[in-house]
Amino acid sequence: MIQVYTGNGKGKTTAAFGLALRAAGAGLNVYIGQFAKGGYYHEIKAFKKIDNIKVEQFGRRCFIKKSPEKIDKQMALAGLKRSNEIIAARKYRVVILDEVNIAVKLKLIPLSGLLELIKHTPKTIELVLTGRYAHPKIIKLADLVSRIKEVKHYYAKGVKARRGIEF
């Protein structure tokens, strides 16, 4: 099954990581590939304590806020290649590609590459794609799409990202 969590609201990665936790608790192996993100977030710290969850990052320390640089594209392409290897190996029952939709939107990876990955994912693997701006072709291929809409956010009041809540 292919799941997509997209939209401009908070909670796409959180929902995917909740699924990872549930799957790991059920004894399933989980792989998380993070695109356009790097650094040591607190969820990564927690996942290191769980034997059947593996996390790899394919981005730099801070999330891209400007135009991506050559290194950003190289890292994302390495992530796409690694994701294909992970799926081909069939070791993981749940594969989460966090912020992969952003990687496509910013042209860090080609849409065609992600579509091929989706088409070659066996039915025995739950593939979860997160990030804003999911391409209509990805949405069409998906079995489940959740569009998370921001109705209200405390950032608008000047509240900064909080340790343990946003990172």
Phi and psi in degrees as a GROMACS rama.xvg file:
@    title "Ramachandran Plot"
@    xaxis  label "Phi"
@    yaxis  label "Psi"
@TYPE xy
-112.109  122.512  ILE-2
-113.745  140.925  GLN-3
-127.961  127.172  VAL-4
-115.329  113.437  TYR-5
-138.83  -177.974  THR-6
111.192  174.031  GLY-7
-94.5422  2.06337  ASN-8
-86.7693  161.305  GLY-9
-75.7578  136.133  LYS-10
127.093  1.49222  GLY-11
-66.9795  -52.3882  LYS-12
-65.5733  -40.2238  THR-13
-59.2064  -42.414  THR-14
-64.1449  -44.2397  ALA-15
-64.0862  -40.337  ALA-16
-71.7403  -29.3082  PHE-17
-63.5573  -41.2758  GLY-18
-62.6667  -40.772  LEU-19
-59.2515  -44.5055  ALA-20
-63.5589  -43.9542  LEU-21
-61.72  -47.0581  ARG-22
-62.634  -44.5216  ALA-23
-61.6656  -40.0103  ALA-24
-62.4051  -28.5679  GLY-25
-85.8326  2.3093  ALA-26
90.2386  8.34044  GLY-27
-85.7622  146.792  LEU-28
-80.9729  135.168  ASN-29
-125.812  134.241  VAL-30
-117.473  132.997  TYR-31
-122.503  119.117  ILE-32
-109.022  118.958  GLY-33
-99.9028  122.877  GLN-34
-98.006  144.969  PHE-35
58.1189  21.3122  ALA-36
-135.985  144.435  LYS-37
-149.544  167.435  GLY-38
107.13  175.367  GLY-39
-106.419  89.9224  TYR-40
-81.9859  157.647  TYR-41
-65.2366  -29.5317  HIS-42
-66.403  -32.3841  GLU-43
-64.7128  -42.6387  ILE-44
-58.3422  -43.5035  LYS-45
-67.9023  -42.2738  ALA-46
-64.0526  -29.0994  PHE-47
-62.9172  -20.0802  LYS-48
-85.7765  -5.02252  LYS-49
-111.812  114.943  ILE-50
-59.996  -34.3297  ASP-51
-98.7641  22.3812  ASN-52
-121.991  125.694  ILE-53
-117.592  131.977  LYS-54
-121.258  133.411  VAL-55
-131.58  142.04  GLU-56
-112.862  139.95  GLN-57
-126.801  53.6621  PHE-58
-160.635  172.223  GLY-59
-88.4299  175.407  ARG-60
-51.1789  -45.566  ARG-61
-112.071  148.065  CYS-62
-62.9139  142.287  PHE-63
-63.0389  122.353  ILE-64
-114.082  -15.9709  LYS-65
-117.01  -163.864  LYS-66
-67.3963  135.106  SER-67
-65.3284  151.261  PRO-68
-101.873  172.511  GLU-69
-55.8809  -41.2739  LYS-70
-61.7416  -35.1821  ILE-71
-63.2845  -43.4414  ASP-72
-66.0981  -43.1126  LYS-73
-60.0069  -43.4921  GLN-74
-66.4481  -42.0868  MET-75
-66.1446  -41.0678  ALA-76
-63.9708  -37.0398  LEU-77
-62.9961  -37.3793  ALA-78
-65.4906  -40.3809  GLY-79
-64.5606  -43.5429  LEU-80
-61.0704  -46.9073  LYS-81
-63.1897  -39.7218  ARG-82
-61.9557  -40.7475  SER-83
-62.2477  -41.4661  ASN-84
-63.0732  -43.2519  GLU-85
-60.6425  -46.0749  ILE-86
-66.3857  -42.1655  ILE-87
-63.4381  -34.0373  ALA-88
-71.9073  -23.7877  ALA-89
57.028  30.1234  ARG-90
-82.5192  -27.247  LYS-91
-108.4  133.646  TYR-92
-82.6446  -28.6238  ARG-93
-123.979  127.037  VAL-94
-123.655  119.172  VAL-95
-111.386  122.816  ILE-96
-108.797  92.6332  LEU-97
-76.9033  129.846  ASP-98
64.841  20.9794  GLU-99
-67.7635  -30.0286  VAL-100
-64.895  -36.9921  ASN-101
-65.069  -40.5968  ILE-102
-60.1518  -37.1934  ALA-103
-70.5205  -47.0687  VAL-104
-57.7981  -39.9419  LYS-105
-85.3298  4.72788  LEU-106
61.1386  31.0884  LYS-107
-76.3333  -33.1348  LEU-108
-131.769  150.988  ILE-109
-76.5059  142.007  PRO-110
-53.796  -42.2071  LEU-111
-58.5585  -36.2145  SER-112
-65.9134  -41.1546  GLY-113
-70.7181  -38.9119  LEU-114
-62.0014  -40.5228  LEU-115
-63.8182  -42.7481  GLU-116
-58.2597  -46.4871  LEU-117
-60.0434  -47.6103  ILE-118
-63.605  -28.0584  LYS-119
-96.5769  6.59095  HIS-120
-80.6394  122.248  THR-121
-62.2571  152.477  PRO-122
-62.325  -19.4327  LYS-123
-78.442  -8.38872  THR-124
-107.53  130.423  ILE-125
-86.7484  113.209  GLU-126
-104.949  123.201  LEU-127
-117.339  125.509  VAL-128
-116.806  124.028  LEU-129
-116.731  167.302  THR-130
120.144  151.256  GLY-131
-61.2132  162.725  ARG-132
64.2955  37.7744  TYR-133
-56.8532  129.469  ALA-134
-66.9114  142.536  HIS-135
-53.1597  -33.5216  PRO-136
-68.3849  -33.0389  LYS-137
-70.3325  -43.9094  ILE-138
-59.9019  -39.6506  ILE-139
-63.6177  -37.756  LYS-140
-77.0882  -21.8914  LEU-141
-70.3727  152.505  ALA-142
-92.1593  -26.9015  ASP-143
-139.777  131.283  LEU-144
-131.548  123.824  VAL-145
-113.559  121.234  SER-146
-103.304  111.226  ARG-147
-92.2096  117.688  ILE-148
-105.386  131.979  LYS-149
-77.1899  123.68  GLU-150
-102.155  -40.1243  VAL-151
-157.036  140.879  LYS-152
-142.179  135.953  HIS-153
-68.9391  -13.6925  TYR-154
-58.6702  -33.791  TYR-155
-61.8889  -23.7362  ALA-156
-90.316  2.36597  LYS-157
92.9581  5.4682  GLY-158
-68.5337  127.903  VAL-159
-83.7179  162.057  LYS-160
-56.7414  135.263  ALA-161
-110.675  138  ARG-162
-58.7323  129.066  ARG-163
84.837  -10.427  GLY-164
-113.416  -53.8705  ILE-165
-99.7964  -20.381  GLU-166
